[in-house]
Amino acid sequence: MEIDSDAVGDVVKRLRRAEGQIRGVITMLEEGRDCADVVTQLAAVSRALDRAGFKIIATGLRQCVTAQEAGKEPQLDVAQLEKLFLSLA
């Protein structure tokens, strides 16, 4: 499955945001910040990573549907896409 350039740009933005959040969490830990604050930030990072993964899967689903509508064989079948989706759930 190839990811279209618009989706790549969106996913890269999300991952860069998560990268910054992870750096922030590391700094918080090094500074001895409250564990509740650290866990809150870790949850935000987790959501950002999940959204990036779901964006990639959504692109695959779109490609699958478009290929089927055009009478072509999709690169990934529904079972493979479902497995990828469940790996994030």
Contacts in CASP RR format, 6 or more apart in sequence:
PFRMAT RR
TARGET T0000
AUTHOR 0000-0000-0000
METHOD contacts of the structure
MODEL  1
MEIDSDAVGDVVKRLRRAEGQIRGVITMLEEGRDCADVVTQLAAVSRALD
RAGFKIIATGLRQCVTAQEAGKEPQLDVAQLEKLFLSLA
1 59 0 8 1.000
1 60 0 8 1.000
1 63 0 8 1.000
1 75 0 8 1.000
1 76 0 8 1.000
2 63 0 8 1.000
2 75 0 8 1.000
3 11 0 8 1.000
3 56 0 8 1.000
3 59 0 8 1.000
3 60 0 8 1.000
4 59 0 8 1.000
7 55 0 8 1.000
7 56 0 8 1.000
7 58 0 8 1.000
7 59 0 8 1.000
10 55 0 8 1.000
11 52 0 8 1.000
11 53 0 8 1.000
11 55 0 8 1.000
11 56 0 8 1.000
14 48 0 8 1.000
14 49 0 8 1.000
14 51 0 8 1.000
14 52 0 8 1.000
14 55 0 8 1.000
15 48 0 8 1.000
15 49 0 8 1.000
15 52 0 8 1.000
17 48 0 8 1.000
18 45 0 8 1.000
18 48 0 8 1.000
18 49 0 8 1.000
18 52 0 8 1.000
21 41 0 8 1.000
21 44 0 8 1.000
21 45 0 8 1.000
21 48 0 8 1.000
22 45 0 8 1.000
24 41 0 8 1.000
25 38 0 8 1.000
25 41 0 8 1.000
25 42 0 8 1.000
25 45 0 8 1.000
28 37 0 8 1.000
28 38 0 8 1.000
28 41 0 8 1.000
29 38 0 8 1.000
50 88 0 8 1.000
53 88 0 8 1.000
54 85 0 8 1.000
54 88 0 8 1.000
57 81 0 8 1.000
57 84 0 8 1.000
57 85 0 8 1.000
57 88 0 8 1.000
60 76 0 8 1.000
60 81 0 8 1.000
61 81 0 8 1.000
63 74 0 8 1.000
63 75 0 8 1.000
63 76 0 8 1.000
64 74 0 8 1.000
64 75 0 8 1.000
64 76 0 8 1.000
64 77 0 8 1.000
64 78 0 8 1.000
64 81 0 8 1.000
67 73 0 8 1.000
67 74 0 8 1.000
67 75 0 8 1.000
68 74 0 8 1.000
76 84 0 8 1.000
END
